[in-house]
């Protein structure tokens, strides 16, 4: 948006040293106000180093043969023989985890630098949830530095024509700072999924402006556009934003997908990745595994003949049965307890109804095919959802907004103090 540059902070000529001492006092009081220890809120330590350009995507070969042995849930087991040229990891292909990594990109389903490095994870998440988890876990020593850098972004120091976009800009700047550093922890060809602020989803035009700002911020930090996905929820507004972003060539990661109807609209919108929540569906009384498989088949059928099939990201995995049944999905978000179990198992039995092997190992922007217009009305969209999917989507969006509101409150308090 057009606007004139205005100075960040106050105009009282406070020295950097004095500002630093004052900021230190503020950190302690703010930490107390939001119920966190001062060390959890603003620790320092890691040096800032811009990430390098992405490397070529890996090639993966897969061989499966039917094995002799016991049956599980009435299905024959398959013995996996995977050959992978992914980046080096700390596990051998003889372990269950090593075998699983041959057909699916395994990603820790909780913020943990150590796990990201051990796994050579190919995907990370710059989101409100990531930042809040990092604050609580006290495992990100220089997170306070990133907050300060975000608030000092010159790209946000303008007079905004749209209400709310100025505050969104600081969130976008923080996510770009977080995402750029996370890319140092994932594999050299990894990507980061970056949350689009909820307010920016009000209209497709606002979503596009948000994307443009974030990509410019990533570029300032040395991150190539091809390493960034834009994370958007599968609400009606989110799907409209996703179509606009995909049409503009951005890679979109659509979250909170609980039904084949959402998946079909996602494919029509041209998104690059779709995330299904297996455990949430099962806990709500549905069949999470069956839903994930139906979504997988829907994505393939909706884009039949096109170059880029949306990647399937399976999250909210509860146990080894979920992992086994959905092995072969492009990405598996695995909780720490299951990661340890996979490391200790000598091999991974894959159910005969497991998903086919990876279609591709890196998500990209939309193909050049002309996208179908998003003609669905809000009423049609809502009526297409089952009661369970509607309930889960409503709950997911409420949590999404609450997490962003928590970060907004933090940013506003820091801004107020620095003025």
N, C-alpha and C positions, 0 to 999 in steps of 0.2 A: 504493500500500500504506500501511496505517496505520503511524504511527511518530512518534517525538518528534524535534523539531529538535535537532541537535547542531551545535556550532560547527565551521566549516571551518578547517583549518590548526591550528597549535599554540596553546597557551594561555600562551606565555611573555611575552606583551605586547610582542613585537618591533614596533618602529615601522615605518610604511610605508616610510620612507626606507631603514632598515636592511634591510628585507625586499627592497626593490628592488635594493640593492647585492648582496645574497646571491643573488637570483634571477639577476642578470647573471652572477655567477661560475658558477652552476649551468648556465646555458645553454651556456656555452663547454665545460664538462666533459661535458655530455650530448651536445652535438654531436659531440665527439670520440669518445664512447663508441659512437654509432650510425653513425659514419662520414660525417657531413655537416659542412660548414663552419658556423661559428657564424652567419654571415650568412644561410645558406640556412635555418637552423632557426628563428631568431627575429628577423626584420627588422621594423622599425616604419615607419610612414609615413602610410598612408591614415587619414582620420578616419572614425569610425563614424557612419553616418546610417541610421536605420530606413527600410525600403522603404515605399512607399505602397501603397494598395489597388490591385488589378488593374483594368485598363481592359477595355472590351468587346473580345471577340475580333474579328479582322479578317474581312472578307469577301473571297473570292477567286473570280474568274471565269477560266475556262480554255477556250481554243479550240484544237482540233487539226485539222490538215488533212494529207492524205497528200501527200508531196512527191515531186518528180521528181529522181532522182539515183541514186547508187550504192546497192547493197544491201550489208548487213553481216550476216555469218553466215546468209545465205540469207533474210533478212527485209527487207522494204521499210523505208526510213527514214521517220520522221514529222518534219515541220517543226513546231516548237512555237511557238505564238502565245499567250503568257500575259499576262494582265492581272491585276496583284496590287495590293491596297491594304494590304499588310503595312507595317510600320514602315519608315522610310527606311533604306537601306543604302548602302554605298559603291560598289556596282556597278550598272551600268545593265542593263535587261532585254535589251539587245543582246548581252551576253556570255553564255557558256554558264552561268556561275554565276547570273547574273540570271534567265535563263530557268528554270533548275532551281528557283530559289527561288519561282517562280510556282506550282509544283505540289507541292513538297515543302519541309518546314522543314529547312533545312540547318544542322547543328550541328557544331562542331569536335570531332573525335574525339581530342582531346588538350587538356590544361589550358593555356589561353592567353587572358588577359584581352583582349588586343588583338584577337584573332580574334572573340571573343564580341561585342565592340562593333562591329567592322566589319560583321559579318553581321547584327546585330540578332537574334541567335539566340533562339529561342523556348523552348529547353530547356537546363537546366544540371544538373550532377550534384554532389550533396553526398555524398561517399562516402570510404571509406578510400583508394581509388585517387586520387581528386582531391587529398586532403590530402597524400599521399605524393608525388605529381607536383609539387605546389606547393612542397613542401620542397626537392625536388631541382632544380627549375628556377629557384629564387630570384626568382620573379616576383610573389610576394604579400607586399608589404612589411609588412603588419600581421598576418600569420598568428599570430605569437607573442601578440599581444593577444587574438586570438580563443581561443587555447588557455587563456589565463589567465581569460578571461570564462567559458569553459565549466567550468573547475574551481571557479569561485566561485559556480556556480548554486545558489541556495537550494533549488530543486526537487530537487536530488540530496542535500541535507544532511539525510537522515533515516536511521533504522534500518530496514534492508531485511529483509523477511520471507523473500524468495526469494534463494537464493545466486546471485550473478552479476549480479543486477539493478542493484545499486548501481554497479558498474563500467560496466554498459551505459548507465546514466543519464548518465555523463560523456561517453561516445561520442555519445549522442543530443544532448546539449547542444552538443558541438563541431560536429556535423553541422548543427544548427539555426543556429549562429553562422555557419558557412561558407555554408550555403544562403541565409540572409538577405542576406549580402553579395553572393553571386553574382547574386541577383535584381536587384541594382543594375546589373549588367552586361548582362543579357539585355533583350529588348524589353519594353516596359511591360506587355504581356499575356503575358509568358513565365512559365514554371513551373520548379520545381526538383524533381528526383527525389532523394529522400533515403533513404539506406540504412538499413534496419532491422538492428540488431546481430544477429549470427548466433545468439548465445545466446538471444535473445528469440524465435527461431523454434521453440524446443523444444515449446511448446504454443500453440494459438490464443489462450488467455487471456493468456499472456505477451506475445504479439505485440500484442494489443489494448492492454495496459497501456503498452507501448513507444510505440505510436502516440499514445495519449492524452498521454503526457508530451511527445513531440516537438511535437505540435500546440499544447500549452500553451506550450512554449518559443518556438515560432514566433509565437504570438499576443503573447507578451511583447515580441517584437522588431518588432511591427507588421506581420507577414505574415499575410495572409488564408489561411484553410484551402484555398480554391480554387486557390491557387498552388503547392500542395505535393502531390507524388506520393510514395508509399511504395515504395521499391525492395526487391524480394524475389526470391530465386532460385527457379527452377522445379523444385526438389526436391520430394519428397513432403511433407516438413514445410513447405516454403515454400508449396506449393499449398494446404495446409490453412490456413495462416496467411492467405494471400491471400483465401480464401473468407470467413474470419471478418472480415477488415478490410473487404472489399467490402460484406459484409452490413451492417456498421456505418456505411457511407457514405463510407469513405475511398477515394481514387483510388489504385489499385495499379499499379505498373510492374513487370511480371514479366520477369526477366532469365534468361539461360542457357537459352534455348529452342532446342532443336536438332531437334525432331521435330514432326510433326502431332499425335501423341498428346499431347504436352505442351500444344500449342496448343489442342486440344479441351478438355482439362481446365482450361486457363486461362480459356477462354470460359465454361465451366460455373461456374467460381469467380467470375465477374463482374468480372475485372480490367479496367482501363482502357487499358493499353498492354502490348504484348508485344514483346520485343526478340530478334531473331534475329541470329546471328553468321555472316555469309556466308563470310568468309575462313576461319574456323576449320573450318567444315564442309568446304569445298573442300580445305583442307590435310590434313584427315583422310581424304581419299579420296572424299568425297561431292560432290554438286553443290549448292553453296551457293545459287546463284540459283534453281534449281528448288525447293530446300527452302523458301526464302523465299516463293516464289510459292504453294507448297502450303499453307504456314502462313497466308498472306494469305487464300486461298480457304477454308481451314478456319474461320478467324475469322468470315468473312462467313456461312458456312453454319450454324455453330453458334448464332449469335445472330440468325438471320433473323427479321425482324419486330420486333426490339427497338429501342429508341430509341438506345442507345449501343453502337456497334460498337467493339471494342478497336482502338486505334491500333497501327499496325505501325511499329516502330523497327528500321531496318536498320543494323547496325554491322559492324565488321570488313571494310570495303570495301577491296579490294586495288587496283583499277585503274578506268579509265574504263568498261570493259565492265560492271563491277558497278554503277557509278553509273547508267549508261544503262539497264541492264536493270531496275533497281529504282526508277527515277524515277517519281514518283507515290505512293511510300510516304509515310506521314504524316511520318516523320522519317528523314533520312539522316545518319548519323554519318560525316563525311568527314575523312580524315587531312589534315594540313597540306600535304603534297606535292600531293595531288589538288585541294585548294582553290586552290592557285596555278595549277595547270594549267587548272582551270575558269575562272579569271579571265582567262587569256590566250587562251582559245579564243573566236572570234567568235560561235559559236553551238553549240547542243547538239543533235546528232542523237539522237532517242529511238527505240529499237527498237520495232517494232510490237507486241511482246509485253510492253512496259513495263506497269507496274501502272496501273489506272485512277486518275483524279484523286482528290485528297483528299476523304475523306468528311466530315471536320470538321477544324478547325484548332486545337482545344484539347481536351485530354482532361479528363474530369470523373469524378465519382464514379459508382458503380453506379446503374442505373436502379431504379425502384420495383418492377420485375418480381421475383417471388419466385425466388430462386436455387435451382438443383438441389442437393440435398444431396451432399456429397463422400463417396461410398460406396466409392470405390476403396481397396483395401488396399495396404499397402506392397509386398507381394509382387506384386500385380497391376500396380501402377505400374512396378516394376522390370522385370517380364517384358514389358511393353508397349513398352519402349524397344529400339531396335536396338543392337547392340554399339557402333556408332560413337557414337550419341547418349548411351548410358550412359557411355562413356569420356570424351566431351567434358564431360558434366555433372559427372562425378567430378573431372576436372581443374579445371573452373571453380570448383567449390565449394572445392577445396583452396586455390586462389589467393585466393578470397574470404576464407576463414578466416585465411590467412597474412597478408593485408593488415590485417585487423582486429587480429590478434595484435600486429603491429608497432605499431599505434596504441595498443593497450592497454598495451604495454610502456612506451611514451613517457609515457602519462598516469600510470601507476603510479610511474614515476621522478620525475615532477614532483610528484605528490602526496606521495611520501615526503620529498622535499626541503622542501616547504612546511609539513610538520607541525611 
